[in-house]
């Protein structure tokens, strides 16, 4: 257990659809026959196809929301710096250093105010400008209070006998309880190079050859190589930094950035929490019939719906989150509408028929194409289940096509 014996973590759910079976994708490449005839496609055609398949209003909004700032600029962020990004300045105006110390006075020392600002700065859309400028502060406050409430449930001390209320006990844990950096065998079964996860996100190793341990770290309690790899890629443009040095998710600004990352990314068929709060996600009739409506409650469903949501009565953990949310909104002077749905009891699961069902992975397109010599499509298609190739990263479409069609030659001059 991570925080106390009563509060299980949501470390296995980040943007990469971890509620789906992680063995659903076969990472097996068929050797090229020496007698196969090669088929050529211009690189420009593949790039054009990728752009066409991802050029939808929702996909474009997702890409805008997950855009990141370069790390040199992130590293330059510090409290009170005149050159801080605009979204960081907005957060500083709403949550000062003194506010941070008050709200998280029992936090682990690794969760510094500077790390908090750097994590925010990495994602310019978080607390950035909105289409309605006067609404930007409100959206920012709602984003912060929502995230703070979930911080407190996930990494809070949950000590009722302390001299301060539980809603101010958040960010107490930075590493999963019972784990240290030199321990072996932590959440790394998928490091096995015979698995597609092990091939896609090869695990780092200790000097004695044992795989690094990918137990929960940071405000999100990030776990497993198939989370560390994608998060590393989003932060550094490479999967290696955090697979080789997972301790950075605990000891650097990444300890909060991992949680902001989760907040901003969708988990199809679930929308991102950010899109719930800023109004991008609008439930269709199917969502509404399943009780999935905007409000704090649906963000709990996004985080830990399989455990806390869907019952006839509100789960204890969900009740905790509601209490924390109400306390944080009161502190930041954010009015909570009387009709906002704060809990997630009776909410059914998100599914493929909801408005948040955005396919974000590339998979082989098996259709027959009579225009090619072999009848193969020489293309990939968008799917909902996890594969090594994501539509949220430009160029992965081409990698998918290359991987699945060994008789294909990509003409870089074309």
C-alpha positions, 0 to 999 in steps of 0.5 A, a space after each residue: 500500500 502506498 499511503 495508508 492501509 485504507 487508501 489504495 493508489 490510482 498509480 496504474 491509471 495514467 493516460 495510456 489506458 491501463 484499465 485495458 489488458 496490457 497484453 492485448 497488443 502482440 509486438 511481433 515482427 515477421 521476417 522479410 522473405 528474401 523473395 518478397 517484392 518491395 513496395 515504395 511509398 513517398 514519405 510525404 504521402 505518409 506524413 499527409 496521411 497522418 495529418 489527415 487522420 488526426 485532423 479532427 476538432 477534438 484531436 486538435 484540442 487534445 494536442 493543444 492541451 498537451 503541448 509542452 514548454 522546452 526544459 531549458 525554459 522550465 528549469 529557469 522558472 522560479 518563484 517571483 521571476 519576472 520572465 516566468 511564463 504567463 500561466 505560471 504568473 497566474 498560478 503565483 497570483 492565486 497560490 503564493 509561496 505562503 499559501 503553498 506552505 499553509 495548504 501543504 504544511 506536512 508535505 514531503 520536502 521534495 514537493 517544493 513551491 518551485 517544483 510546483 511552478 515548474 510542473 505548471 510551466 511545463 504545460 502552458 495550457 494549464 491555467 493558460 488563457 481561455 477563449 473568455 479572458 475573464 473566465 481564465 482565473 476561474 478555470 485555473 482555480 477549479 483546476 488547482 482545487 480539483 488537482 489539490 483534492 486528488 493530491 490529498 487523497 492519493 498522497 495525504 497522511 490521512 492522520 485524523 489525530 494530527 493538529 491540522 485537518 486532513 485536507 491540509 495533509 496532502 503530498 505527505 508521501 513521495 515514494 510508495 510506502 515500503 519501497 526504497 531506491 535500491 530495492 529490486 523487483 518493483 512493478 517490473 514484470 513487464 520489463 521482460 524483453 519477451 513482452 511487447 512492453 519490454 521491447 517498447 520501453 526497455 527497462 533500466 538496470 542496476 549495476 548487478 543486472 537487475 531491472 530498476 524498480 518502477 514502484 509509485 513515485 511522486 504526487 501521481 505515484 507513477 508506476 510501471 515501465 509502460 508509464 515511466 517510458 511514455 512520461 519520459 518521452 513527453 518530458 524529454 523527447 526520449 524514453 531513456 531518462 526516466 527508465 534509466 533514472 526513475 528516482 527523478 520522478 520523486 526527487 525533481 520537479 517531475 514529482 508534481 509534473 507527473 500529476 499535471 501530465 495525468 490531469 492534461 492527458 485524455 484516457 479514452 474513452 475517458 476525457 482528460 480532467 482538464 477538458 472536463 473543467 474547461 468545458 471541452 468535454 460535453 457529454 452526449 446522450 449516452 454519457 448522460 444516460 450513464 450519469 456521466 456529467 460535468 462536475 468534480 465527481 466525474 474527475 474522481 471517476 477518471 482517476 479511480 472509477 473502477 473502485 470508487 464509483 458506480 455503487 448505490 452509495 458514495 464510496 468513503 474515498 470519494 467522500 474524502 475527495 469531496 471534503 477536500 475539494 470543498 475545503 480547497 475551493 473555500 480557501 481559494 474563494 471559488 464558488 461551487 454551484 449548488 447543482 455541481 455533481 460532486 460524487 460519482 455514485 451510480 455513474 456507469 463506466 465510460 465506454 466507446 459510445 461516449 463523447 470522450 471515446 477518442 482513439 489515440 493509438 496506431 494499429 495495422 490496417 488489415 483492409 484489402 487494397 486492390 490498388 497495391 500489388 499485394 493487396 495490403 493497405 500499407 497503412 495504419 488506423 486509429 484504435 482505442 487499445 494500447 499499442 507502441 504507437 500513439 497519435 499524440 506524437 507526430 511521426 508515430 504513424 510512420 513508425 507504425 507503418 514501418 513496423 507492420 509492413 516489412 516489404 515497404 520502402 519509404 522514399 524520403 525523397 518523395 
